Amino acid sequence: MADIAKATDVRHFTYSSAIAVDKGRTGIGHFDSKSAIEAHIRELEIGYTIIRPSTFMEILVLPGMGLELGKLNFFMHPNQAMQFIVVDDIGKIVSQILQTPST
């Protein structure tokens, strides 16, 4: 998509990455592929914004996460801090980026 944006003279490209990207190779394909895409975007001569939202809070209410049983069954340690964001909030942030991109 970034290459198409460049080829069609898009003035500003916005890419949704992930919070754990760019901290070196993780061995997790999802993060490592996003890191490679980010590096490619940076090489293009195009205005861009890369957003790295944290985990969406809404994931916690999916079946199997345990909240319906009064506990949380999630992939983090009990005392581990973790960042979350509500989908509506990241939507508001991206809306501002799309309305007022810097070049």
C-alpha positions in Angstrom: 0.0 0.0 0.0 2.8 2.4 0.8 4.4 1.8 -2.6 1.0 2.5 -4.3 0.6 5.6 -2.2 4.1 6.8 -3.4 3.4 5.9 -7.0 0.1 7.8 -7.0 1.4 10.9 -5.3 -0.5 10.5 -2.1 0.7 13.3 0.1 0.5 11.6 3.5 0.3 7.9 4.2 -0.9 6.5 7.6 0.1 3.0 8.7 -1.3 1.1 11.7 1.5 -0.9 13.3 1.7 -2.3 16.8 3.1 -1.2 20.1 5.7 -3.9 20.4 7.3 -3.1 17.0 10.8 -1.7 16.6 12.2 -3.2 19.7 14.4 -5.6 17.7 13.4 -9.0 16.4 10.8 -10.6 18.5 10.4 -13.9 16.7 6.7 -13.2 16.4 5.9 -12.9 12.7 3.1 -10.3 13.3 5.5 -7.9 15.0 8.5 -8.6 12.9 6.6 -8.1 9.6 5.2 -4.8 10.8 8.8 -3.7 11.8 9.9 -4.5 8.2 7.0 -2.5 6.8 7.7 0.5 9.0 11.4 0.4 7.8 10.2 0.3 4.2 7.8 3.3 4.7 10.6 5.3 6.2 12.7 4.8 3.1 10.0 6.2 0.8 10.0 9.9 0.0 6.4 10.4 1.2 4.8 12.1 4.2 3.7 9.5 6.7 2.4 8.8 10.1 2.9 5.4 11.8 0.6 4.7 14.7 1.4 2.0 17.2 -1.7 1.4 19.3 -1.5 -0.7 22.3 -3.8 -3.7 22.9 -7.4 -2.9 22.3 -9.3 -3.0 25.6 -12.3 -4.6 23.9 -10.3 -7.9 23.6 -10.8 -8.4 27.4 -14.6 -9.0 26.9 -14.1 -11.7 24.3 -15.3 -15.2 25.2 -12.6 -17.2 26.9 -10.9 -14.2 28.6 -12.6 -15.2 31.8 -14.4 -12.0 32.8 -17.8 -13.8 32.6 -16.4 -16.0 35.4 -15.1 -13.1 37.4 -11.4 -13.6 36.6 -9.1 -12.5 33.8 -7.4 -15.2 31.6 -5.0 -13.1 29.6 -1.4 -13.6 28.2 0.3 -11.5 30.8 1.7 -12.2 34.3 -0.5 -11.2 37.2 1.7 -8.4 38.3 2.7 -7.2 34.8 1.7 -3.7 33.7 0.2 -3.5 30.3 -1.1 -0.7 28.2 -4.6 -0.8 26.7 -6.6 1.6 24.5 -10.3 1.7 23.7 -11.0 1.4 20.0 -13.1 4.6 20.0 -10.1 6.5 21.4 -7.6 5.3 18.8 -10.3 6.2 16.2 -10.4 9.8 17.5 -6.6 10.0 17.4 -6.4 8.6 13.8 -9.2 10.9 12.8 -7.1 13.9 13.8 -4.1 12.5 11.9 -6.2 12.1 8.8 -7.7 15.6 9.1 -4.5 17.4 9.8 -1.5 15.4 8.4 1.9 17.0 8.6 4.1 16.6 5.6 
